[in-house]
Amino acid sequence: MDAERERLLETSRNFAAALRAAGWNTAGSASQIVPVIIGDNEAALAAAAHLNEAGFAVRAIRPPSVPEGQARLRLSLTTEISDDSLGKLCAALEQWSARNQPRAAAVA
């Protein structure tokens, strides 16, 4: 069980680092729950809908759960997710961004 947890955390850290390298703000996440700050409420909802259509269970988190202007996607990783799926998730997020908005301010 400890090996699974460590592998999940390593996968999560690597995934968050890849998102940051691509210019996404992950709010410095170091856990298996990786936020992607979008900013605008409607944009976060649209991004979540796009990712859901691509086959990913992603939720938009908006005020009052987070501060105004800090709407985000909540990406919850599990031990079952493959590197291939994470790559597809990144690609789907990039696809949405290219069609809809410049990236939210990239901050660790």
N, C-alpha and C positions, 0 to 999 in steps of 0.2 A: 504494500500500500504506500509506503513512504517513497519507493522508487517511482511509482505512478504519479504521485503528487509532485515530486521533483521534476519529472519529465514534463508534466503539464505546466509548471511554473517556467521551466526553461523554454518550452514552446511559446508560452505567452510573452515572455520577455523578448524573444527573437521576433515574434510577430509584431509587437508594439514598436520595436526598434526599426523594423522594415517599414512600418507605416510612417514613423517619424522621418526616416530617410527619404521617403517619398513626399514629405512636406505636410503630413497630417499632424494635428495636435492631439496627442493621446493623454494629455493631462498628467504626464509622468507615471502612468500606470505601471505597477510592478506585480500585478495579480492576474488571474485568469479572466477577470472582467476588464476588457479594454474599451475605454470610451474613445470616441472619435468626435471631437468638438466640431460642430458644423456652424453654430451661431444662431442662425435664423430658424424659427420654429417651423415654418412651412418647408424650408429647404431640408431640415432634418426629417420631417415626415415624408417628403418626396424621396430622399435618399433611402430611408428605411423601406419604402414601398418598392423601389427599384431593386434593392437587395433581396427582399422577400420574393419578388418575381423571379429572381435569379436562383432561388432555392435556399436562401439563408434566412434563418429565424432571427431577425434583427429588430430591435425596438428603438423608437425615437423617445428620448427622455427630454421633457420640456419643463419650463417653469409651471408651477412653483417647486417642482422637485429639484431643479437646478436654477442658478441665478439667471435673470433676464439676459438675453444675448449669448447664453452658453448652452443652447440646445445641442444635443449630442446623440450619437448612436451608441447603443450599448451592445458590445460584442462579447458574449460569454462563451469562452472556450471550454471544451471538455477533453478528456483523454481520448475520446473517439475521433476527434477531428484530425484529418491527415494534412501533411504539408501541401499536398496537391489541392485540397479544399481551401486551405488558407491562401494559396496562390490565386485560386479562382475568386475568392472573396476580395482580395486586393484588386484584382483586375476589374471586377464588377464595380467596386468603389471608384476606381480610376475612370471607368467608362461613364458612370453617373457624373462625376466631377467635370469631365471634359465637355459634357453636354449641358451642364447646368450652372456652374459657378466657378469662379476662381477659388482656390483652397482657402479655408479659414486661416487666420494667422497661425503660422506654424510655431508652436511653442512646446517645449518639452513637457 
